[in-house]
Amino acid sequence: MTAKIKLNATSGGGSVSLKAPSSTTNDDAVELQLPVDNGNNGQALVTDGSGNLSFDNITSGTSRNLIINGAMQVAQRGESSSSSGYKTVDRFYVEFGGNSGTQSRSDVASGTTPYTLGFRKALKLTNSSQSAGSGDLTIINYTIEAQDIANSGWNYLDSNSKITLSFWVKSSVPQNFYGRLYSYDGTAQGYSFETGSLSQDTWTKITKTIPGNSNLQFDNNQHAGLLLEIAAFRGTNFTASDVVLNQWAAYSAGHRMPDFTSTWYTTNAATFEITGVQLEKGDIATDFPHRSFAQELVLCTRYYQTQPSGESLQYVGSGNVAGRKFPVMFPTMRVAPTVTFPYTDLDGGGTFAAGQETVRSFNTYAPNSGRFYSWRHNLDAEL
């Protein structure tokens, strides 16, 4: 017999039935917990994977993630660096403070989860042996434009409206780590969270559901709006034992997160890796919306564009070429970029510079040069 629940209509003689599956394995008993509300127009019931249902907006798969390059596919600047900054994986800023270390893009090992979920690359930090100073830090930052939060559909002023952060993390040292959110506009607010104790060299998925708060402000512009930080270590200049987790509070430089265990930081060659970073509206973590490499690259070039080594632009002319316009920005960049030239070849010598930069183009200036000009440029409009 097939079990079902039959609900009769109040008029018209019709009914609607909920029917159990025809069979199960291992005597499985599935339980779905309904929410205690009606939801809003256009919303649907979604599950958190554990049987808890909630109402949420239905969004297209690749657009709901507010993080660009969360699967670490794009690394325009390089694969490895021993410096702080945007040096490897696009959109992710790594900082080593008071110490030395290496940031790199690593391969996710086959057969592991998240590999089986489609992730092939990760951002990896490798530590150098050192003592833990109060001003030291090793952190990963990602900054979202204010307008992307303001237009995300998250009612960030309402504590009943949520966003959900999820990511995969792996550490060679088993310990607890911390992260935080930071809002730039208005009176800055902070929200800290923990990973929980990680098992050694084991990928773990972290999920955090974050409520709105009446003190938050996100202006509708292209400037920094919300910072996500995932920290391998912060010294006591930045931390405090009385920081309350999972709660918004006015930002304080000395209360960014709770005090850190220093084991990872003082272990030579300790590693810390992340991938699958997603931030989305709603109170559940949905499956990661994988975008193609081409899609991620286009999104990244709003913030940084480069010409690969071995490629260059050229101009052949006569006399002074000051003021040549090159409309090379595609897509339009976030702001007028900082232009640098890692390579120039000027016939007749002289100097080469950029000017009159806009979000779409810039001028090149080569006074006192000869007839042949070749160069490569980098365009930086990062937050």
N, C-alpha and C positions, 0 to 999 in steps of 0.2 A: 504494500500500500504506500502511495506517495502522500506524505503529510503536507498539509497546507492550512493556512489561515484564510478564511473567506470573510470579506467585509461587504455587507449588503448596503446598497445605496438607500437613502431615505425615501426616494421616490423613483418611479420608472422601472422597478423590478430588476435592475442590473446589480452587479457586484464586482469587486476587485479582490484578487487572491494573491497571497504570498506563498510560494511553494518551495519546499526544501529541495536540495539537489537529489538526484536519483540515487546516488551512492556516495559514501565517504571512505576514507582510508584510516585504519587504526582507530576506529571508533571516535574520530574527531568530533568535537562539539564546538561549533562556532557560535559566539555570542556577539551581537551588535548592540551597543549602548546608544540610544537616541539622545539628542540634545534636548534641553528643557527650554526651547524657544522656537519661534516660527520662522526664523531666518528673514531675509529681505528679498524683494523682488529680483528675480534672475539668478538667485543663488541655488546651489545644489548641495546635497549631502555628500560629504567626502569622509574618508576614513584615515586614521593615523597609522594604519597597519596593524593595530592591536585591538581593533573592534570598536574603538571610540569614534562616533560619528559627530560631525559638526557641519554647520552651514558655511559655505564659502563661495566667493565669486569664481566663475569659470573663466580662466584666462588661457590665452594660447601658450603652448608649451615652452617656446624659447624666449618669450617676452617677460615672463614673470620673475626671472632672476635679475635682481638689481646689481649683481656682481658681473663684471665683464672678465672673461678669461679665467673663470673659476676652475676650469679643468686644466689650466696651465699649458694650453696648447701653443701659445704664441710667446716667443722670446726674441724680439727683434734686436736687442742690444748684445746678446751673447748667452752662452750656456753656463758660465761660471765666473765669479768675481770674488775677490777678497776685500772689496770696498763696500761701504754703505751706500744706499740710494736705490734708484731704479736702474739696476744693472743687468738683470737677467729676465725673469718672467714679467711680461708686460702688466702694468697696473698695480703690481705689488712692490711696495717699498720696504726694503730691509735695512735695519739700523743696528750697527754694532757700536755700543758706547762704552769707552774705557776698556776695550778688549779687542781681540782679533778673532776673525772667523771667516767662513766661506759661505756664500750663497750660491746655489746651483739649481739647475733643472734636472731632476732625476727621473729614472724610469720606474714605473710601478711594476712590481714583479708579477709575472703571469701566474695564474692560479689563485691569487689572493683576491680578497674583497678589499679594495674597490676595483681591481682589474676586471673582475667578472661583471661589473656594472658599467664597463666602457671607459674607465679612466686609464690612461697610458702614461701620463706625466704628473709630476709633483714638484713643489718648491721645497728645496732641502736646505737646512742650515747645518753647518758642521762647526763645532766648537773647538777652540784651542785651549789647552790647559791654562788655568788662571785662578787666582783667588777672587772671591766675590766682594767687590767694592760697593760702597753705598750708592755711588752714581753710575754703576755699570748697568748695561741692558743689552739684550738681544731680542729684537722684536720684528714682527711682520705687520705692516700697515696697509690698509686699502681704504681709499677715500672716495666717497660717492658725491656727485654734484648735488647741491641743495635742491635744484629743480627736479631731479629724479626722485627724491623723497617726497617733495611737495605734490608731485603729480602721480604718485604710485598707487593712490587709492587708499593708503593707510591713513586713518583718522588719528594722527599721532597725538592729538590733544585728549583723546578718550582712552582711559585705562582699559576699557572693554574691547578696544580695537588692537589687534596684535600684528607683529611681524615675526617671522621665524627664521633663525639662522641655523644652518647646518653645514658641516664640513667633516672631512676625514682627516685624522691626525695619527702620526706614528712617532714614537720616541725610542731611542736606544736605551734610555734610562727610565725605569718605572717610577713615576711620581705624578703628582697633580700639577697642572698648569693653569694659568689664568688668562683671560682676555677681557676686552672692554669695548663699549661703544662710547663715542664722544660727539656731541652736537655742537656745531660751530656758531650758529646764529643766535641772537638774543643773549640771554644769560646761559652760558655753556653748562650742559648737563652731562653726567657720566653714568654709565651702567656697567658693572663688572660681573663676570661669570667665571666658572671654573670648568675644566674638562672632566674632573674626577680623576682618580688614580689610574694612569694608563699602564697596561701590561707591556713589558719590554718587547720592542720590535714587533708590535702587533697593531695593525690598523684598527682604529676605533672611530665610529661615527658619533659625532657630537651634535646634539640638537638642543637649541635654546629658543623658547618662545618668549617674546619681549612685548610688554604692554606699552600703550601710549602713556603720555604724561602731560598734564596741563601746562607744564613749564617748558615744553619743547617748542622750538621755532625752526622752521626751514623756509628760507626765502626762495622765491621763484626765480633763481638765477643760476649761472653756470659756475659759481664759486663753490668752495668746499662746504659740504652740508653735514655729512655723517662719516665719522671715522670708525672703522673696524680694526681693532688691534688684537693679534694673537701673539702672546709673549712666551718665549722660552725662558726668559729671566728678566726681572727688574730689581734693582737694588733698593735699599730701604729709603733712599731719598724720594722715591716715587710711590711707596707703599705704606700701609698702616694696618695694624692688627684689628682695628675696629671698623674696617670697611665692610659694609653689608652687601652681600651678593644678591644679584637678581632684583635690584631696586634702583630706580633713577634717583639721583641726588645732584645738587649743585656741584660742579666740577671743582676739585681741589688738586693742585699739582702734587701734593704729598699724600693724596688718598686716591690714587688711580685704581688700585686693586689691593687685595690683601698681601701680606708678606709672603715672599717666595721661599720654597725649599731650594737650596742652592746646589743640590746634588748634581743635576744636569750641567749646570754652569761650571762647576769645578771638575768635571770629568773630561779628560783630554779626548778629543775626537768624538764626543757625543754628537748625535744627530737628531734632528727634529724636522719632520716632513708634514706637509698639508696638501690636500687636493680636494676637488669637489666642493668648493666654497659656494654657498647659495644663501641669498637673503631675499625673502619673498613676503608679500602681504598674506596674512592669514595665520591661524594658530596651529597649523600642522606643517611638517616638512614633507613636501611632495618629492617624487622622483626627480633627480637632477635633469634639467632640460638640455641635453647635449646639443650644441650648435656645431656646424661644420667649421673647419679651420678657416675657410674663406670668410665666414660670417664673423668669427671672433677677430680676425685680422682687421677687417673694416672697422669694427667697433673700437679696437685698440688705436687705430690711426687717428682718431679724434684727439688723442693725447700725445702721440709720438709717431713720427715718420722718419724713415732712414733709407738710404740707398745702400744696398749690400756692397761689400768689398768687391772690387773688380768691375763695378759699374760706375759710370760718371756721366755728367752732363757736359756738353761742349758748346762753344760758341766760336765762330770764325768771322772776323770782321777786320776793321782797320781803325787805328787810332784809339782814343779813350772810349771805353764802353760803360762809363758810369751811368747808372740808372736803367739798366736792362731789367724789365719786369718778367718774372717767371711765375705764372699761376699754377703752381704744382700741388696745392693742398687738395686732396680728395680722400675722405670727405672733408667738409669744413671743420677746422680745428676748434677746440674749446675756446681758446683765446689766441691772440696774435702770438706766435711761438718765438722762443729763443732759437736763433739760427746759428749753428756752428758748422765749421768745415773741416772734417777729418782729413781731407785730401784736396790739394789745389795744384795745378800745373799751369803757370803763367808764362807765356812766350814773351821774353823781354824783361822778366822780373816784375817787381812791384808788389802791391798788396791786393788783397781780395777781401771784401766785406759785404755784409747784408744790411739793408735798411728799409724803411717804410713797410715793416711787416704788418700784415693783416691776417685774418683767419683764413684767407684764401690765397694769398700771394706774398711775395717779397721782392725787393729790388736787389740786384747784385751790383757792386761797385768795384771796378778794377782800374783805378787811375794810374797813369804812367806805364801801363802794360803794353804789350805788343799786339799781335793779331790773332793769337790762338789761346783759348781759355778753356780749361777743363777742371771740373771739381766734383766732389761729393758733399752732400749736406745732410745734417740731422736737424729735425724740427721738433722742439720740445714744448708742449703745452700742458704738462702734467699738473696735477693738483699738489 
